[in-house]
Amino acid sequence: MNLLHYARVIKYPMDISTITRNPQAREYESTDAFWHDFDLVFQNCFFFDPSNPVENEVRRRAFLAKQHTTAMFGQTDTRNSKQPA
C-alpha cells in the first residue's frame, strides 16, 4: 500500500488501536465521543481512497464493516464530523 501521503490527506487520523486504548485511559466523556472516533476510522478510509468499494478490497471491507456496524447499532456518530467526506 502506498500510504506515504496519508498524513497530508487525513487531518484527523484514527485507528482501532487508539479507540481500544482510549476507554482504558478514560479519554471518552460520552458514548457519542466513542462513536465519533469509531466512525472517523471509516470516514478516513473512504476519504483517503474514494474509489469504488467493489474494485478495492480494503475499501470494500471497510464499507461492509460500516454497514454491519450501522445495522447493529444504528447511527454511530451523532456529532458533526471533523473529516470532510
C-alpha positions in Angstrom: 0.0 0.0 0.0 1.2 3.5 -0.8 0.4 5.4 2.4 3.3 7.9 2.3 0.9 10.9 1.8 -1.7 9.7 4.3 -0.8 12.3 6.9 -1.1 15.1 4.3 -4.6 13.9 3.2 -6.1 12.9 6.5 -6.3 15.7 9.0 -7.7 13.7 11.9 -6.3 10.2 11.9 -7.9 7.5 13.9 -7.4 3.8 14.2 -8.8 0.8 16.1 -5.8 0.5 18.5 -6.3 4.1 19.6 -10.0 3.5 20.1 -9.3 0.5 22.3 -6.7 2.4 24.4 -8.9 5.4 25.0 -11.6 3.8 27.2 -8.9 2.4 29.5 -7.3 5.8 29.7 -10.8 7.3 30.3 -10.4 9.5 27.2 -14.1 9.3 26.2 -16.5 11.5 28.1 -19.6 10.0 26.4 -20.7 7.2 24.1 -21.1 9.8 21.4 -17.4 10.6 21.6 -16.6 6.9 21.3 -18.8 6.5 18.3 -17.4 9.6 16.7 -13.9 8.1 16.8 -15.2 4.8 15.6 -17.0 6.4 12.7 -13.9 8.5 11.9 -12.0 5.3 11.1 -14.4 4.6 8.3 -14.7 8.2 7.1 -10.9 8.4 6.8 -10.8 5.2 4.8 -13.4 6.4 2.4 -11.9 9.9 2.1 -8.4 8.6 1.6 -9.4 6.2 -1.1 -12.6 7.4 -2.8 -12.5 4.5 -5.4 -15.4 2.2 -5.9 -15.7 -0.3 -3.0 -16.2 -3.2 -5.4 -12.8 -2.5 -7.1 -10.7 -2.0 -3.9 -10.6 -4.8 -1.3 -9.6 -2.7 1.7 -12.3 -0.1 0.9 -14.9 -2.8 0.2 -14.2 -4.4 3.6 -14.4 -1.0 5.3 -17.7 -0.4 3.6 -19.1 -3.7 4.7 -17.9 -3.2 8.2 -19.6 0.2 8.3 -22.8 -1.2 7.0 -22.7 -4.0 9.6 -22.0 -1.6 12.5 -24.8 0.7 11.4 -27.2 -2.2 11.1 -26.3 -3.4 14.6 -26.1 -0.1 16.5 -27.9 2.4 14.3 -26.3 5.8 13.5 -22.9 5.6 15.1 -21.9 9.3 15.1 -24.4 11.8 16.4 -21.9 14.7 16.3 -20.6 16.7 13.4 -17.7 15.1 11.6 -14.2 16.5 11.7 -13.1 15.0 8.4 -14.8 16.1 5.2 -16.5 13.3 3.4 
